[in-house]
Amino acid sequence: MTTQGQRNPTAEGVARAAAKLAEFLPETPLLEARIGGATVWCKAECLQPIGAFKIRGAWHRLSDLSAEERARGVVGVSSGNHAQGVAWAARKLGITAAIVMPVDAPAVKLANTRALGAEIVLYDRPGGEDRDAVAEKLCKERGATLVHAFADPWVIEGQGTVGLEAARQLSQRGIEPPTRVVTPCGGGGLTAGLALALPDAEIVPVEPEGWDDVRISLEAGAIVPVADTSFATACDALQTPATRPINFAVLKARVPFGLMVTPAEIRAAQRWVFSELRLVVEPGGAAALAAALAGKVALDGRTVIVLSGGNTDPASFAKVLASTD
Protein backbone atom coordinates (compact mmCIF):
# COMPACT_ATOMS: atom_id res chain seq x y z
CA MET A 1 0.00 0.00 0.00
CA THR A 2 1.26 3.46 -0.86
CA THR A 3 0.86 5.79 2.12
CA GLN A 4 0.36 9.52 2.33
CA GLY A 5 4.05 10.25 2.46
CA GLN A 6 6.34 11.08 5.36
CA ARG A 7 5.98 14.84 5.40
CA ASN A 8 3.92 17.55 7.02
CA PRO A 9 1.61 19.96 5.20
CA THR A 10 3.02 23.47 4.73
CA ALA A 11 1.95 26.96 3.74
CA GLU A 12 4.20 26.61 0.70
CA GLY A 13 2.29 23.48 -0.22
CA VAL A 14 -0.99 25.38 -0.02
CA ALA A 15 0.40 28.02 -2.39
CA ARG A 16 1.55 25.33 -4.84
CA ALA A 17 -1.86 23.66 -4.70
CA ALA A 18 -3.52 27.02 -5.40
CA ALA A 19 -1.37 27.53 -8.49
CA LYS A 20 -2.32 24.09 -9.79
CA LEU A 21 -6.03 24.61 -9.17
CA ALA A 22 -6.05 28.05 -10.78
CA GLU A 23 -5.14 26.47 -14.10
CA PHE A 24 -8.52 24.78 -14.56
CA LEU A 25 -10.92 25.38 -11.65
CA PRO A 26 -12.93 28.64 -11.56
CA GLU A 27 -13.07 30.51 -8.26
CA THR A 28 -16.19 29.99 -6.19
CA PRO A 29 -18.12 33.16 -5.33
CA LEU A 30 -17.46 35.11 -2.15
CA LEU A 31 -20.91 36.49 -1.35
CA GLU A 32 -21.57 39.47 0.90
CA ALA A 33 -24.29 39.10 3.52
CA ARG A 34 -25.48 40.72 6.74
CA ILE A 35 -25.91 38.90 10.04
CA GLY A 36 -26.98 40.85 13.11
CA GLY A 37 -25.88 44.12 11.57
CA ALA A 38 -22.40 42.85 10.65
CA THR A 39 -21.13 42.27 7.13
CA VAL A 40 -19.88 38.73 6.53
CA TRP A 41 -18.48 36.99 3.46
CA CYS A 42 -19.83 33.57 2.50
CA LYS A 43 -17.48 31.36 0.49
CA ALA A 44 -19.80 29.28 -1.69
CA GLU A 45 -17.88 26.01 -2.03
CA CYS A 46 -21.27 24.37 -2.57
CA LEU A 47 -20.95 25.65 -6.16
CA GLN A 48 -17.87 23.58 -7.00
CA PRO A 49 -18.26 21.14 -9.94
CA ILE A 50 -18.83 18.32 -7.42
CA GLY A 51 -20.80 20.50 -5.01
CA ALA A 52 -18.12 20.68 -2.30
CA PHE A 53 -14.61 21.94 -1.47
CA LYS A 54 -13.23 18.39 -1.46
CA ILE A 55 -12.32 18.69 -5.12
CA ARG A 56 -9.38 20.87 -4.07
CA GLY A 57 -7.52 18.37 -1.91
CA ALA A 58 -8.35 15.47 -4.20
CA TRP A 59 -6.87 17.20 -7.24
CA HIS A 60 -3.71 18.27 -5.42
CA ARG A 61 -3.19 14.70 -4.16
CA LEU A 62 -3.93 12.77 -7.36
CA SER A 63 -2.12 15.15 -9.68
CA ASP A 64 1.06 14.66 -7.64
CA LEU A 65 1.04 10.86 -8.00
CA SER A 66 3.82 9.28 -10.04
CA ALA A 67 3.05 7.43 -13.27
CA GLU A 68 3.54 4.13 -11.45
CA GLU A 69 1.18 5.15 -8.63
CA ARG A 70 -1.44 6.32 -11.13
CA ALA A 71 -1.31 2.96 -12.87
CA ARG A 72 -2.11 1.14 -9.61
CA GLY A 73 -5.11 3.33 -8.81
CA VAL A 74 -6.39 5.00 -5.67
CA VAL A 75 -8.72 4.20 -2.79
CA GLY A 76 -10.73 6.83 -0.92
CA VAL A 77 -12.97 6.73 2.16
CA SER A 78 -15.93 9.09 2.29
CA SER A 79 -19.63 9.56 2.95
CA GLY A 80 -19.84 11.36 -0.37
CA ASN A 81 -18.12 14.71 -0.87
CA HIS A 82 -14.52 13.47 -0.75
CA ALA A 83 -15.73 10.49 -2.78
CA GLN A 84 -16.90 12.78 -5.54
CA GLY A 85 -13.72 14.85 -5.38
CA VAL A 86 -11.52 11.77 -5.77
CA ALA A 87 -13.75 10.33 -8.49
CA TRP A 88 -13.75 13.62 -10.41
CA ALA A 89 -9.97 14.02 -10.24
CA ALA A 90 -9.40 10.34 -11.07
CA ARG A 91 -11.58 10.51 -14.16
CA LYS A 92 -9.84 13.65 -15.38
CA LEU A 93 -6.40 12.06 -14.85
CA GLY A 94 -7.31 8.60 -16.15
CA ILE A 95 -6.83 6.88 -12.78
CA THR A 96 -8.92 3.97 -11.46
CA ALA A 97 -10.66 4.90 -8.19
CA ALA A 98 -12.43 2.81 -5.57
CA ILE A 99 -14.34 4.61 -2.82
CA VAL A 100 -15.29 3.06 0.52
CA MET A 101 -18.69 4.57 1.38
CA PRO A 102 -21.22 3.89 4.17
CA VAL A 103 -24.39 2.01 3.33
CA ASP A 104 -26.39 4.92 4.79
CA ALA A 105 -24.71 7.64 2.71
CA PRO A 106 -27.16 10.08 1.08
CA ALA A 107 -28.51 8.59 -2.15
CA VAL A 108 -27.49 11.68 -4.13
CA LYS A 109 -23.86 11.27 -3.07
CA LEU A 110 -23.80 7.57 -3.98
CA ALA A 111 -25.38 8.28 -7.35
CA ASN A 112 -23.06 11.16 -8.16
CA THR A 113 -19.96 9.15 -7.23
CA ARG A 114 -21.06 6.28 -9.47
CA ALA A 115 -21.81 8.72 -12.29
CA LEU A 116 -18.22 9.96 -12.12
CA GLY A 117 -17.00 6.43 -12.85
CA ALA A 118 -15.68 5.35 -9.46
CA GLU A 119 -16.15 1.88 -8.00
CA ILE A 120 -18.11 2.02 -4.74
CA VAL A 121 -17.33 -0.39 -1.91
CA LEU A 122 -19.99 -0.17 0.80
CA TYR A 123 -19.35 -0.66 4.52
CA ASP A 124 -21.76 -0.93 7.43
CA ARG A 125 -21.33 2.33 9.35
CA PRO A 126 -24.49 1.81 11.48
CA GLY A 127 -23.19 -1.64 12.39
CA GLY A 128 -19.81 -0.30 13.49
CA GLU A 129 -17.71 -1.68 10.63
CA ASP A 130 -14.26 -0.02 10.43
CA ARG A 131 -14.05 1.90 7.17
CA ASP A 132 -10.30 2.41 7.46
CA ALA A 133 -9.78 -1.34 7.78
CA VAL A 134 -11.84 -1.90 4.62
CA ALA A 135 -9.80 0.71 2.75
CA GLU A 136 -6.48 -0.69 3.99
CA LYS A 137 -7.43 -4.17 2.79
CA LEU A 138 -8.28 -2.82 -0.66
CA CYS A 139 -5.00 -0.92 -0.87
CA LYS A 140 -2.99 -4.01 0.06
CA GLU A 141 -4.82 -6.18 -2.44
CA ARG A 142 -4.41 -3.71 -5.30
CA GLY A 143 -1.22 -1.86 -4.44
CA ALA A 144 -3.30 1.30 -4.60
CA THR A 145 -2.65 4.66 -2.98
CA LEU A 146 -4.89 5.63 -0.10
CA VAL A 147 -6.29 9.15 -0.51
CA HIS A 148 -7.48 9.91 3.01
CA ALA A 149 -10.33 12.36 3.37
CA PHE A 150 -8.47 14.59 5.83
CA ALA A 151 -5.29 12.99 7.25
CA ASP A 152 -3.11 13.54 4.19
CA PRO A 153 -0.63 16.40 3.69
CA TRP A 154 -1.64 16.97 0.07
CA VAL A 155 -5.35 16.94 0.93
CA ILE A 156 -4.81 19.42 3.79
CA GLU A 157 -2.84 21.76 1.51
CA GLY A 158 -5.46 21.54 -1.22
CA GLN A 159 -8.28 22.40 1.16
CA GLY A 160 -6.31 25.39 2.42
CA THR A 161 -6.64 27.02 -0.99
CA VAL A 162 -10.15 28.04 0.06
CA GLY A 163 -8.52 30.57 2.39
CA LEU A 164 -6.05 31.95 -0.15
CA GLU A 165 -8.84 32.37 -2.67
CA ALA A 166 -11.12 34.16 -0.20
CA ALA A 167 -8.31 36.51 0.88
CA ARG A 168 -7.58 37.36 -2.74
CA GLN A 169 -11.26 38.05 -3.42
CA LEU A 170 -11.45 40.39 -0.44
CA SER A 171 -8.33 42.18 -1.67
CA GLN A 172 -9.94 42.67 -5.08
CA ARG A 173 -12.72 44.52 -3.25
CA GLY A 174 -10.22 46.69 -1.43
CA ILE A 175 -10.69 44.82 1.86
CA GLU A 176 -7.84 43.61 4.07
CA PRO A 177 -7.34 39.85 4.69
CA PRO A 178 -9.87 37.96 6.84
CA THR A 179 -9.78 38.51 10.58
CA ARG A 180 -11.35 35.07 11.03
CA VAL A 181 -12.66 32.17 9.01
CA VAL A 182 -15.56 30.14 10.39
CA THR A 183 -15.61 26.68 8.86
CA PRO A 184 -17.46 23.38 9.10
CA CYS A 185 -15.19 20.72 10.59
CA GLY A 186 -15.16 16.94 10.38
CA GLY A 187 -11.70 15.43 10.64
CA GLY A 188 -9.92 18.77 10.44
CA GLY A 189 -8.50 18.73 6.91
CA LEU A 190 -10.12 22.00 5.85
CA THR A 191 -9.53 23.62 9.25
CA ALA A 192 -5.82 22.71 9.21
CA GLY A 193 -5.45 23.88 5.62
CA LEU A 194 -7.04 27.23 6.43
CA ALA A 195 -4.74 27.63 9.43
CA LEU A 196 -1.71 27.12 7.18
CA ALA A 197 -3.04 29.38 4.44
CA LEU A 198 -4.02 32.30 6.69
CA PRO A 199 -1.58 32.44 9.62
CA ASP A 200 -2.85 35.83 10.80
CA ALA A 201 -6.54 34.91 10.85
CA GLU A 202 -8.52 33.28 13.64
CA ILE A 203 -9.76 29.91 12.38
CA VAL A 204 -12.97 28.70 14.03
CA PRO A 205 -14.02 25.06 13.40
CA VAL A 206 -17.70 24.22 13.90
CA GLU A 207 -19.04 20.70 14.43
CA PRO A 208 -22.50 19.19 14.92
CA GLU A 209 -23.82 18.11 18.28
CA GLY A 210 -22.52 14.68 19.28
CA TRP A 211 -19.65 14.83 16.79
CA ASP A 212 -17.73 17.78 18.26
CA ASP A 213 -14.58 15.80 19.02
CA VAL A 214 -12.25 18.46 17.58
CA ARG A 215 -13.74 21.05 19.94
CA ILE A 216 -13.27 18.69 22.88
CA SER A 217 -9.77 17.74 21.74
CA LEU A 218 -8.71 21.39 21.55
CA GLU A 219 -9.97 21.94 25.09
CA ALA A 220 -8.17 18.80 26.32
CA GLY A 221 -4.94 19.48 24.43
CA ALA A 222 -4.99 15.92 23.06
CA ILE A 223 -7.02 13.93 20.55
CA VAL A 224 -10.31 12.74 22.07
CA PRO A 225 -12.48 10.54 19.82
CA VAL A 226 -16.24 10.80 19.46
CA ALA A 227 -17.80 9.21 22.55
CA ASP A 228 -20.80 7.63 20.80
CA THR A 229 -20.48 7.01 17.07
CA SER A 230 -24.10 5.83 16.95
CA PHE A 231 -25.28 9.37 17.77
CA ALA A 232 -27.64 10.44 14.98
CA THR A 233 -26.83 13.53 12.91
CA ALA A 234 -27.91 14.90 9.55
CA CYS A 235 -24.33 16.11 9.00
CA ASP A 236 -22.99 12.97 7.31
CA ALA A 237 -20.10 14.98 5.86
CA LEU A 238 -18.86 15.76 9.38
CA GLN A 239 -19.15 12.27 10.87
CA THR A 240 -15.51 11.47 11.59
CA PRO A 241 -14.72 9.38 14.70
CA ALA A 242 -11.56 11.35 15.52
CA THR A 243 -9.08 13.76 14.04
CA ARG A 244 -5.56 12.49 13.30
CA PRO A 245 -2.11 13.58 14.56
CA ILE A 246 -1.18 15.23 11.25
CA ASN A 247 -4.25 17.47 11.53
CA PHE A 248 -4.14 18.02 15.27
CA ALA A 249 -0.53 19.17 15.18
CA VAL A 250 -1.65 22.14 13.08
CA LEU A 251 -4.86 22.71 15.00
CA LYS A 252 -3.22 22.62 18.43
CA ALA A 253 -0.69 25.25 17.35
CA ARG A 254 -3.09 27.58 15.57
CA VAL A 255 -6.71 27.01 16.57
CA PRO A 256 -7.64 28.08 20.13
CA PHE A 257 -11.19 26.74 20.27
CA GLY A 258 -14.01 25.03 18.40
CA LEU A 259 -17.78 25.38 18.47
CA MET A 260 -20.76 23.03 18.46
CA VAL A 261 -24.14 23.62 16.79
CA THR A 262 -27.47 21.86 17.27
CA PRO A 263 -29.66 20.23 14.60
CA ALA A 264 -32.20 23.05 14.88
CA GLU A 265 -29.47 25.68 14.40
CA ILE A 266 -28.24 23.85 11.31
CA ARG A 267 -31.72 23.65 9.81
CA ALA A 268 -32.19 27.38 10.47
CA ALA A 269 -28.94 28.07 8.62
CA GLN A 270 -30.03 25.99 5.65
CA ARG A 271 -33.27 27.94 5.43
CA TRP A 272 -31.47 31.28 5.85
CA VAL A 273 -28.93 30.67 3.10
CA PHE A 274 -31.64 29.49 0.73
CA SER A 275 -33.73 32.58 1.43
CA GLU A 276 -30.94 35.17 1.56
CA LEU A 277 -28.38 33.84 -0.95
CA ARG A 278 -30.51 31.47 -3.04
CA LEU A 279 -28.14 28.59 -2.31
CA VAL A 280 -28.76 24.93 -1.49
CA VAL A 281 -26.39 23.91 1.32
CA GLU A 282 -26.30 20.47 2.92
CA PRO A 283 -26.49 20.12 6.73
CA GLY A 284 -22.73 19.72 7.26
CA GLY A 285 -22.02 22.55 4.85
CA ALA A 286 -24.21 24.89 6.89
CA ALA A 287 -22.54 24.25 10.26
CA ALA A 288 -20.32 27.36 10.23
CA LEU A 289 -23.19 29.58 9.16
CA ALA A 290 -25.30 28.06 11.93
CA ALA A 291 -22.77 29.18 14.53
CA ALA A 292 -22.74 32.70 13.09
CA LEU A 293 -26.52 33.00 13.01
CA ALA A 294 -26.77 31.67 16.57
CA GLY A 295 -24.40 34.37 17.84
CA LYS A 296 -21.73 31.88 18.87
CA VAL A 297 -18.86 33.61 17.07
CA ALA A 298 -17.75 37.23 16.69
CA LEU A 299 -18.51 38.80 13.30
CA ASP A 300 -17.07 41.82 11.56
CA GLY A 301 -16.58 43.11 8.04
CA ARG A 302 -13.71 40.69 7.46
CA THR A 303 -15.26 37.44 8.71
CA VAL A 304 -15.41 34.66 6.11
CA ILE A 305 -17.94 31.85 6.52
CA VAL A 306 -17.31 28.67 4.53
CA LEU A 307 -20.36 27.02 2.97
CA SER A 308 -18.52 23.78 2.37
CA GLY A 309 -21.00 21.64 0.46
CA GLY A 310 -24.40 21.44 -1.18
CA ASN A 311 -24.95 17.74 -1.80
CA THR A 312 -28.28 17.00 -0.16
CA ASP A 313 -31.21 14.83 -1.20
CA PRO A 314 -34.09 16.94 -2.58
CA ALA A 315 -36.63 15.31 -0.26
CA SER A 316 -34.47 15.95 2.80
CA PHE A 317 -33.92 19.58 1.82
CA ALA A 318 -37.63 20.09 1.17
CA LYS A 319 -38.37 18.88 4.72
CA VAL A 320 -35.87 21.36 6.13
CA LEU A 321 -37.44 24.23 4.20
CA ALA A 322 -40.91 23.23 5.40
CA SER A 323 -39.86 22.94 9.06
CA THR A 324 -40.19 25.86 11.48
CA ASP A 325 -37.91 24.88 14.40
ABEGO torsion letter per residue (X at the ends): XBBAEBBBBBAAAAAAAAAAAAAABBBBBBBBBBBGGBBBBBBBAAABAAGBAAAAAAAAAAAABBAAAAAAEBBBBBAGAAAAAAAAAAAAAGBBBBBBBBAABBAAAAAAAAAAGBBBBBBBAAAGBBAAAAAAAAAAAAGBBBBBAABBAAAAAAAAAAAAAAAAAAAAAGBBBBABBBBBBBAGAAAAAAAAABAABBBBBBBBBGAAAAAAAAAAGBBBBBABAABBBABAAABBABBBAAAAAAAAAABABBBBBBAAAAAAAAAAAAAAAGBBBBAAAAAAAAAAAAGABBBBAABBBBBABABBBAAAAAAAAABAX
